[in-house]
Amino acid sequence: QVQLVESGGGLVQAGGSLRLSCAASGRTFSTYTMGWFRQAPGKEREFVAAIRRSDGETYHADSVKGRFTISIDYAKNTMYLQMNSLKPEDTAVYFCATNPSGRLQVGPSSYDYWGQGTQVTVSS
């Protein structure tokens, strides 16, 4: 199994920045890609970004492209989501997840292990 521990959420003003962390442990050898998702109240879980461990290739959703950046620190076995130019509509619970596939998939059902989520609130 894989354990994911998220941190870095909080309250930030519009236009500000925040960095989320996702520390992975356990049987991470079965993980080929990792991703970030978010879910606002009353809405479905939404894909944010994904990264492939083997070559570091990334894919970002159009809604965050140019503002958010996904990355991995291999030495720390930790994934990050750097969020800049935050908007009120970015307010949501953010989840990290693992994917046994080597493809950068956007569907939540493709991911097998999930963190508990961290709240990000952007004030106007």
NORLINVEN-V870747 format. One record per backbone hydrogen bond with DSSP energy under -0.5 kcal/mol. NH is the residue of the N-H (numbers start at 0). CO is the residue of the C=O. E is the energy in kcal/mol with one decimal. If there is no record, write none. Layout:
BEGIN
[[NH	CO	E] [NH	CO	E]]
END
This chain:
BEGIN
[[2	24	-2.6] [4	22	-2.3] [5	3	-0.5] [6	20	-2.0] [9	118	-0.7] [11	120	-2.5] [13	122	-2.4] [14	85	-3.2] [15	12	-2.2] [17	82	-2.4] [19	80	-2.4] [20	6	-2.9] [21	78	-2.2] [22	4	-2.8] [23	76	-2.4] [24	2	-2.0] [26	0	-3.2] [27	25	-2.1] [29	26	-1.3] [30	27	-1.8] [31	29	-0.6] [31	98	-2.1] [32	98	-2.1] [33	50	-2.3] [34	96	-2.4] [35	48	-2.9] [36	94	-2.8] [37	45	-2.4] [38	92	-2.0] [42	39	-2.2] [45	37	-3.5] [47	35	-2.5] [48	35	-1.5] [49	58	-2.2] [50	33	-2.7] [51	56	-2.6] [52	31	-2.4] [53	31	-0.5] [55	51	-1.9] [58	49	-2.0] [60	47	-2.8] [63	60	-1.6] [64	60	-1.5] [65	67	-0.5] [66	63	-2.4] [67	63	-2.5] [68	81	-2.1] [70	79	-1.8] [72	77	-3.0] [73	71	-0.8] [76	72	-0.9] [77	72	-1.8] [78	21	-2.6] [79	70	-2.8] [80	19	-2.0] [81	68	-2.8] [82	17	-3.2] [82	80	-0.6] [83	66	-1.9] [83	81	-0.6] [84	14	-0.6] [85	15	-2.2] [89	86	-2.2] [90	87	-1.8] [91	119	-1.8] [92	38	-2.3] [93	91	-0.6] [93	117	-2.8] [94	36	-2.9] [96	34	-2.1] [97	112	-2.1] [98	32	-2.5] [104	102	-1.6] [109	106	-1.8] [110	107	-1.7] [111	97	-1.9] [112	97	-0.7] [114	95	-2.4] [117	93	-2.0] [119	91	-2.5] [120	9	-2.6] [122	11	-2.2] [122	120	-0.6]]
END
